Amino acid sequence: MTNQFPPSVVLCDVSPRDGLQNECKPIATADKIALVQGLIDAGMPRVEVTSFVSPKAIPQMADAQEVMLGLQRKPGVELVVLVPNQKGAERALACRPDELNLVMSVTESHSRANLRMSPQESFEKLKEVVTATRDQVKLNVSLSCSFGCPFEGDVATDQVLHWVKAFADLGVTGVSLCDTTGMAFPSQVRELVGRVQDQSPATRITLHFHNSRGLGLTNVFEGLRAGVQHYDACTGGIGGCPYAPGASGNACMEDIVHALHCEGIQTGVDLNKLLQVSKGLGELLEHPLSGQVVYAGPRSRTYALDQAKAQ
């Protein structure tokens, strides 16, 4: 029996933004630039570099402009930045990103905890951003809590579809369905993706999974079966939402790349180089990362018999 997976996927490493924003230790600007540069050199086709949010809200992202302007760009690699409002978008555009990633929560309680406004109020502000920038840069919207809310529990599929359509009607061509606290499970992924595809077939779907309950990689493969080709993940499995209790790290990028390569799915990423980035990131953050392949090595790795005895 042959699988029905796409022959290739487009990965976006969000560890410089989604990953680092949850780290307590301040990370130097030079180290952030080195992380992004390492991901670019490893062949990552897209990197979410930073977030143009208020430094008071997320101090780790206070040097967003310096990081963007300090990068050596590579043709074909898209640099994405997250913006929450018009002010953030104006700051971001000065740094020439390839894409603005707008963000809002689909539930009332998480929206108020994260953005201090209702989903409708958030949408109205993002509508201003879309109107002002859609002729200047590519736009994507990330819908937090698409698979469940840490405060409200299950989220109705129709609730997510409402916001997908609202942004599609504004001309936004990409949507990220975000599993903010790792509540997604395979059959749910299948249903939501299918409904979005039926309703908005022209919309590019990106799946953004967290691994809080160990289903990140499983959900990626469910997305593949549904034909989704765009995925977010974090090197080392770092990350989490500062405003979502229990939101441990994102799905691990190097584990995903390894699994995709095992299935013959092309990513354009050099796994060995990515593993070196992950090792360096662990040293930088000074705590264990949650990835598995960085410790065990790819399945192609073999050992001399005397090594096995020694272990």
C-alpha positions as a LaTeX table, in Angstrom:
\begin{tabular}{lrrr}
\hline
Residue & $x$ (\AA) & $y$ (\AA) & $z$ (\AA) \\
\hline
Met1 & 0.00 & 0.00 & 0.00 \\
Thr2 & 1.42 & 3.42 & $-0.95$ \\
Asn3 & 1.06 & 6.43 & 1.31 \\
Gln4 & $-0.78$ & 9.53 & 0.20 \\
Phe5 & 1.71 & 12.03 & 1.61 \\
Pro6 & 2.76 & 15.10 & $-0.38$ \\
Pro7 & 6.18 & 14.61 & $-2.04$ \\
Ser8 & 7.55 & 17.72 & $-0.35$ \\
Val9 & 6.69 & 20.15 & 2.44 \\
Val10 & 7.58 & 23.70 & 3.41 \\
Leu11 & 8.80 & 24.07 & 6.98 \\
Cys12 & 9.01 & 27.23 & 9.04 \\
Asp13 & 11.24 & 27.21 & 12.09 \\
Val14 & 9.63 & 29.44 & 14.70 \\
Ser15 & 12.14 & 28.86 & 17.49 \\
Pro16 & 13.69 & 32.36 & 17.28 \\
Arg17 & 10.25 & 33.82 & 18.02 \\
Asp18 & 7.83 & 31.29 & 19.51 \\
Gly19 & 10.65 & 29.37 & 21.15 \\
Leu20 & 12.73 & 32.13 & 22.69 \\
Gln21 & 9.76 & 34.20 & 23.87 \\
Asn22 & 9.13 & 31.62 & 26.59 \\
Glu23 & 12.71 & 31.57 & 27.86 \\
Cys24 & 13.39 & 33.29 & 31.18 \\
Lys25 & 17.09 & 33.79 & 30.47 \\
Pro26 & 17.73 & 36.94 & 28.39 \\
Ile27 & 19.23 & 35.99 & 25.03 \\
Ala28 & 21.78 & 38.34 & 23.48 \\
Thr29 & 20.98 & 39.85 & 20.11 \\
Ala30 & 24.11 & 38.32 & 18.58 \\
Asp31 & 23.04 & 34.86 & 19.75 \\
Lys32 & 19.59 & 35.32 & 18.21 \\
Ile33 & 21.16 & 36.35 & 14.92 \\
Ala34 & 23.47 & 33.32 & 15.06 \\
Leu35 & 20.49 & 31.03 & 15.65 \\
Val36 & 18.59 & 32.38 & 12.67 \\
Gln37 & 21.72 & 32.27 & 10.52 \\
Gly38 & 22.29 & 28.65 & 11.50 \\
Leu39 & 18.75 & 27.73 & 10.48 \\
Ile40 & 19.19 & 29.51 & 7.15 \\
Asp41 & 22.48 & 27.72 & 6.55 \\
Ala42 & 20.80 & 24.39 & 7.34 \\
Gly43 & 18.41 & 24.97 & 4.44 \\
Met44 & 15.32 & 25.99 & 6.39 \\
Pro45 & 13.05 & 27.58 & 3.74 \\
Arg46 & 11.19 & 29.82 & 6.19 \\
Val47 & 12.15 & 31.25 & 9.59 \\
Glu48 & 9.94 & 33.24 & 11.93 \\
Val49 & 12.66 & 35.57 & 13.13 \\
Thr50 & 11.05 & 37.70 & 15.81 \\
Ser51 & 7.97 & 39.50 & 17.04 \\
Phe52 & 7.26 & 43.22 & 16.89 \\
Val53 & 5.31 & 43.33 & 20.13 \\
Ser54 & 5.57 & 45.70 & 23.04 \\
Pro55 & 8.84 & 45.11 & 24.94 \\
Lys56 & 6.82 & 45.45 & 28.14 \\
Ala57 & 4.68 & 42.49 & 27.13 \\
Ile58 & 7.54 & 40.24 & 25.95 \\
Pro59 & 10.96 & 41.68 & 26.90 \\
Gln60 & 12.76 & 38.87 & 25.05 \\
Met61 & 11.61 & 40.39 & 21.75 \\
Ala62 & 12.73 & 43.96 & 22.52 \\
Asp63 & 15.56 & 43.78 & 19.96 \\
Ala64 & 13.37 & 42.73 & 17.02 \\
Gln65 & 14.67 & 45.44 & 14.68 \\
Glu66 & 18.32 & 44.79 & 15.53 \\
Val67 & 17.93 & 41.06 & 14.87 \\
Met68 & 16.26 & 41.58 & 11.50 \\
Leu69 & 18.78 & 44.16 & 10.33 \\
Gly70 & 21.71 & 42.02 & 11.49 \\
Leu71 & 20.91 & 39.03 & 9.28 \\
Gln72 & 22.70 & 37.93 & 6.13 \\
Arg73 & 19.80 & 37.06 & 3.88 \\
Lys74 & 19.81 & 34.16 & 1.45 \\
Pro75 & 17.78 & 34.09 & $-1.77$ \\
Gly76 & 14.80 & 31.79 & $-1.51$ \\
Val77 & 14.61 & 31.89 & 2.29 \\
Glu78 & 11.57 & 33.73 & 3.62 \\
Leu79 & 11.91 & 35.74 & 6.81 \\
Val80 & 8.65 & 36.01 & 8.72 \\
Val81 & 7.86 & 38.31 & 11.64 \\
Leu82 & 4.87 & 38.32 & 13.95 \\
Val83 & 2.91 & 41.55 & 14.43 \\
Pro84 & $-0.06$ & 42.09 & 16.76 \\
Asn85 & $-1.21$ & 45.52 & 15.56 \\
Gln86 & $-0.61$ & 48.45 & 13.21 \\
Lys87 & 2.20 & 49.92 & 15.29 \\
Gly88 & 4.04 & 46.61 & 15.22 \\
Ala89 & 3.46 & 46.31 & 11.48 \\
Glu90 & 4.96 & 49.75 & 10.83 \\
Arg91 & 8.09 & 48.85 & 12.81 \\
Ala92 & 8.31 & 45.50 & 11.03 \\
Leu93 & 7.98 & 46.86 & 7.49 \\
Ala94 & 11.03 & 49.04 & 8.01 \\
Cys95 & 13.04 & 45.82 & 8.31 \\
Arg96 & 11.78 & 44.36 & 4.99 \\
Pro97 & 10.29 & 41.03 & 6.10 \\
Asp98 & 9.01 & 38.64 & 3.45 \\
Glu99 & 5.80 & 38.00 & 5.38 \\
Leu100 & 3.86 & 39.46 & 8.27 \\
Asn101 & 2.26 & 36.90 & 10.55 \\
Leu102 & $-0.77$ & 38.45 & 12.24 \\
Val103 & $-2.06$ & 36.76 & 15.37 \\
Met104 & $-5.35$ & 36.55 & 17.20 \\
Ser105 & $-7.09$ & 34.10 & 19.51 \\
Val106 & $-10.35$ & 32.47 & 18.52 \\
Thr107 & $-11.62$ & 32.28 & 22.12 \\
Glu108 & $-12.71$ & 35.11 & 24.37 \\
Ser109 & $-10.72$ & 34.16 & 27.47 \\
His110 & $-7.40$ & 33.42 & 25.78 \\
Ser111 & $-7.74$ & 36.56 & 23.67 \\
Arg112 & $-8.19$ & 38.68 & 26.77 \\
Ala113 & $-5.31$ & 36.95 & 28.58 \\
Asn114 & $-3.00$ & 37.23 & 25.58 \\
Leu115 & $-4.06$ & 40.46 & 23.86 \\
Arg116 & $-6.31$ & 42.17 & 26.42 \\
Met117 & $-9.20$ & 42.40 & 24.00 \\
Ser118 & $-12.01$ & 40.29 & 22.61 \\
Pro119 & $-11.58$ & 38.32 & 19.35 \\
Gln120 & $-13.77$ & 40.82 & 17.53 \\
Glu121 & $-11.75$ & 43.77 & 18.84 \\
Ser122 & $-8.57$ & 41.97 & 17.82 \\
Phe123 & $-9.95$ & 41.34 & 14.35 \\
Glu124 & $-10.84$ & 45.01 & 13.88 \\
Lys125 & $-7.27$ & 46.03 & 14.71 \\
Leu126 & $-5.80$ & 43.41 & 12.39 \\
Lys127 & $-8.20$ & 44.53 & 9.68 \\
Glu128 & $-6.44$ & 47.91 & 9.82 \\
Val129 & $-3.09$ & 46.15 & 9.39 \\
Val130 & $-4.35$ & 44.17 & 6.40 \\
Thr131 & $-5.74$ & 47.26 & 4.72 \\
Ala132 & $-2.51$ & 49.19 & 5.22 \\
Thr133 & $-0.02$ & 46.46 & 4.24 \\
Arg134 & $-1.59$ & 43.92 & 1.87 \\
Asp135 & $-0.09$ & 45.61 & $-1.21$ \\
Gln136 & 3.39 & 45.73 & 0.37 \\
Val137 & 4.05 & 42.30 & 1.83 \\
Lys138 & 2.63 & 38.77 & 2.08 \\
Leu139 & 0.23 & 38.24 & 4.96 \\
Asn140 & $-0.65$ & 35.24 & 7.11 \\
Val141 & $-2.88$ & 35.05 & 10.16 \\
Ser142 & $-2.25$ & 32.69 & 13.06 \\
Leu143 & $-5.41$ & 31.62 & 14.88 \\
Ser144 & $-4.47$ & 30.67 & 18.43 \\
Cys145 & $-6.45$ & 27.98 & 20.25 \\
Ser146 & $-7.83$ & 26.52 & 17.01 \\
Phe147 & $-7.76$ & 23.03 & 18.54 \\
Gly148 & $-8.73$ & 23.89 & 22.10 \\
Cys149 & $-8.47$ & 26.59 & 24.73 \\
Pro150 & $-6.69$ & 26.20 & 28.09 \\
Phe151 & $-9.47$ & 28.22 & 29.74 \\
Glu152 & $-12.58$ & 27.14 & 27.83 \\
Gly153 & $-11.73$ & 23.60 & 26.72 \\
Asp154 & $-13.10$ & 22.40 & 23.38 \\
Val155 & $-13.46$ & 24.95 & 20.60 \\
Ala156 & $-16.24$ & 24.49 & 18.05 \\
Thr157 & $-15.02$ & 23.98 & 14.49 \\
Asp158 & $-17.48$ & 26.58 & 13.25 \\
Gln159 & $-15.87$ & 29.12 & 15.58 \\
Val160 & $-12.52$ & 28.62 & 13.84 \\
Leu161 & $-14.10$ & 28.59 & 10.38 \\
His162 & $-15.74$ & 31.95 & 11.09 \\
Trp163 & $-12.35$ & 33.63 & 11.51 \\
Val164 & $-10.74$ & 31.78 & 8.60 \\
Lys165 & $-13.49$ & 33.14 & 6.35 \\
Ala166 & $-13.29$ & 36.63 & 7.85 \\
Phe167 & $-9.62$ & 36.93 & 6.93 \\
Ala168 & $-10.05$ & 35.25 & 3.56 \\
Asp169 & $-12.70$ & 37.85 & 2.77 \\
Leu170 & $-10.08$ & 40.54 & 3.52 \\
Gly171 & $-7.72$ & 38.97 & 0.99 \\
Val172 & $-5.38$ & 37.24 & 3.47 \\
Thr173 & $-4.20$ & 34.13 & 1.62 \\
Gly174 & $-2.58$ & 32.18 & 4.47 \\
Val175 & $-3.88$ & 30.88 & 7.79 \\
Ser176 & $-2.05$ & 29.02 & 10.55 \\
Leu177 & $-4.20$ & 26.72 & 12.65 \\
Cys178 & $-2.42$ & 26.85 & 15.99 \\
Asp179 & $-2.50$ & 24.18 & 18.67 \\
Thr180 & $-1.51$ & 26.63 & 21.36 \\
Thr181 & $-1.36$ & 24.23 & 24.31 \\
Gly182 & $-1.05$ & 20.84 & 22.63 \\
Met183 & $-4.73$ & 19.89 & 22.79 \\
Ala184 & $-5.03$ & 18.66 & 19.18 \\
Phe185 & $-5.51$ & 14.98 & 18.34 \\
Pro186 & $-5.47$ & 13.24 & 14.94 \\
Ser187 & $-9.17$ & 12.89 & 14.12 \\
Gln188 & $-9.72$ & 16.50 & 15.19 \\
Val189 & $-6.91$ & 17.63 & 12.89 \\
Arg190 & $-8.49$ & 15.67 & 10.05 \\
Glu191 & $-11.91$ & 17.25 & 10.61 \\
Leu192 & $-10.76$ & 20.86 & 11.01 \\
Val193 & $-8.37$ & 20.77 & 8.06 \\
Gly194 & $-11.03$ & 19.18 & 5.87 \\
Arg195 & $-13.60$ & 21.78 & 6.81 \\
Val196 & $-11.18$ & 24.65 & 6.14 \\
Gln197 & $-10.23$ & 23.15 & 2.78 \\
Asp198 & $-13.88$ & 22.82 & 1.81 \\
Gln199 & $-14.77$ & 26.35 & 2.91 \\
Ser200 & $-11.63$ & 28.22 & 1.75 \\
Pro201 & $-9.87$ & 26.15 & $-0.91$ \\
Ala202 & $-7.63$ & 29.03 & $-2.00$ \\
Thr203 & $-6.26$ & 29.56 & 1.52 \\
Arg204 & $-2.79$ & 28.21 & 2.30 \\
Ile205 & $-3.05$ & 26.19 & 5.51 \\
Thr206 & $-0.12$ & 26.00 & 7.93 \\
Leu207 & $-0.32$ & 23.65 & 10.91 \\
His208 & 1.36 & 24.79 & 14.10 \\
Phe209 & 1.46 & 22.06 & 16.73 \\
His210 & 2.73 & 22.03 & 20.29 \\
Asn211 & 3.84 & 18.82 & 21.92 \\
Ser212 & 2.43 & 19.37 & 25.40 \\
Arg213 & 0.72 & 15.97 & 25.37 \\
Gly214 & 3.09 & 14.10 & 23.08 \\
Leu215 & 0.97 & 14.22 & 19.90 \\
Gly216 & 2.89 & 16.83 & 17.90 \\
Leu217 & 4.53 & 14.50 & 15.38 \\
Thr218 & 1.44 & 12.29 & 15.14 \\
Asn219 & $-0.64$ & 15.34 & 14.27 \\
Val220 & 1.88 & 16.40 & 11.61 \\
Phe221 & 1.36 & 13.08 & 9.86 \\
Glu222 & $-2.40$ & 13.49 & 10.06 \\
Gly223 & $-1.97$ & 16.86 & 8.39 \\
Leu224 & 0.15 & 15.23 & 5.68 \\
Arg225 & $-2.59$ & 12.70 & 4.99 \\
Ala226 & $-4.95$ & 15.63 & 4.50 \\
Gly227 & $-2.58$ & 17.18 & 1.97 \\
Val228 & $-1.24$ & 20.06 & 4.09 \\
Gln229 & 2.27 & 21.07 & 3.00 \\
His230 & 3.14 & 23.90 & 5.40 \\
Tyr231 & 4.22 & 23.30 & 9.03 \\
Asp232 & 5.67 & 25.34 & 11.88 \\
Ala233 & 7.96 & 23.79 & 14.50 \\
Cys234 & 10.79 & 24.72 & 16.86 \\
Thr235 & 14.34 & 23.42 & 16.86 \\
Gly236 & 14.85 & 21.54 & 20.10 \\
Gly237 & 11.10 & 21.53 & 20.77 \\
Ile238 & 11.43 & 24.74 & 22.74 \\
Gly239 & 8.64 & 27.26 & 23.14 \\
Gly240 & 5.19 & 27.65 & 24.58 \\
Cys241 & 2.71 & 30.44 & 25.07 \\
Pro242 & 3.45 & 32.81 & 28.01 \\
Tyr243 & $-0.29$ & 33.36 & 28.44 \\
Ala244 & $-1.39$ & 29.72 & 28.30 \\
Pro245 & $-0.94$ & 27.56 & 31.42 \\
Gly246 & 0.64 & 24.20 & 30.66 \\
Ala247 & 1.83 & 25.18 & 27.17 \\
Ser248 & 5.10 & 23.29 & 27.02 \\
Gly249 & 7.22 & 23.29 & 23.89 \\
Asn250 & 6.35 & 23.20 & 20.22 \\
Ala251 & 6.66 & 20.14 & 18.04 \\
Cys252 & 10.37 & 19.50 & 17.55 \\
Met253 & 11.73 & 20.53 & 14.16 \\
Glu254 & 14.61 & 18.08 & 13.88 \\
Asp255 & 12.40 & 15.15 & 14.90 \\
Ile256 & 9.88 & 16.18 & 12.23 \\
Val257 & 12.57 & 16.56 & 9.56 \\
His258 & 13.97 & 13.12 & 10.43 \\
Ala259 & 10.54 & 11.52 & 10.23 \\
Leu260 & 9.72 & 13.22 & 6.93 \\
His261 & 13.00 & 12.12 & 5.40 \\
Cys262 & 12.35 & 8.56 & 6.54 \\
Glu263 & 9.15 & 8.67 & 4.50 \\
Gly264 & 10.89 & 10.11 & 1.46 \\
Ile265 & 9.28 & 13.54 & 1.85 \\
Gln266 & 11.54 & 16.35 & 0.70 \\
Thr267 & 12.15 & 19.33 & 3.00 \\
Gly268 & 15.27 & 20.97 & 1.60 \\
Val269 & 16.75 & 20.87 & 5.12 \\
Asp270 & 20.15 & 19.38 & 5.91 \\
Leu271 & 19.36 & 17.30 & 9.00 \\
Asn272 & 22.97 & 17.06 & 10.18 \\
Lys273 & 23.36 & 20.83 & 10.09 \\
Leu274 & 20.02 & 21.26 & 11.88 \\
Leu275 & 21.16 & 18.86 & 14.61 \\
Gln276 & 24.24 & 21.02 & 15.12 \\
Val277 & 21.98 & 24.06 & 15.51 \\
Ser278 & 19.95 & 22.16 & 18.09 \\
Lys279 & 23.04 & 21.18 & 20.07 \\
Gly280 & 24.22 & 24.78 & 20.08 \\
Leu281 & 20.78 & 25.98 & 21.16 \\
Gly282 & 20.82 & 23.62 & 24.13 \\
Glu283 & 24.18 & 25.00 & 25.20 \\
Leu284 & 22.92 & 28.56 & 24.80 \\
Leu285 & 19.75 & 28.04 & 26.83 \\
Glu286 & 21.54 & 25.95 & 29.49 \\
His287 & 18.74 & 23.43 & 29.90 \\
Pro288 & 17.80 & 20.11 & 28.25 \\
Leu289 & 15.78 & 20.29 & 25.05 \\
Ser290 & 12.91 & 17.94 & 24.29 \\
Gly291 & 14.00 & 16.61 & 20.90 \\
Gln292 & 14.91 & 12.96 & 20.53 \\
Val293 & 16.98 & 12.70 & 17.34 \\
Val294 & 19.58 & 15.15 & 18.62 \\
Tyr295 & 20.43 & 12.60 & 21.34 \\
Ala296 & 19.90 & 9.28 & 19.54 \\
Gly297 & 21.04 & 10.45 & 16.12 \\
Pro298 & 19.29 & 9.64 & 12.82 \\
Arg299 & 18.21 & 6.03 & 12.29 \\
Ser300 & 21.08 & 5.72 & 9.80 \\
Arg301 & 23.57 & 6.10 & 12.64 \\
Thr302 & 25.35 & 2.90 & 13.57 \\
Tyr303 & 27.81 & 2.00 & 16.32 \\
Ala304 & 30.90 & $-0.13$ & 16.56 \\
Leu305 & 30.28 & $-3.26$ & 18.62 \\
Asp306 & 32.74 & $-2.22$ & 21.31 \\
Gln307 & 30.79 & 1.06 & 21.72 \\
Ala308 & 27.58 & $-0.89$ & 22.32 \\
Lys309 & 29.28 & $-3.02$ & 24.98 \\
Ala310 & 30.67 & 0.08 & 26.67 \\
Gln311 & 27.19 & 1.57 & 26.94 \\
\hline
\end{tabular}
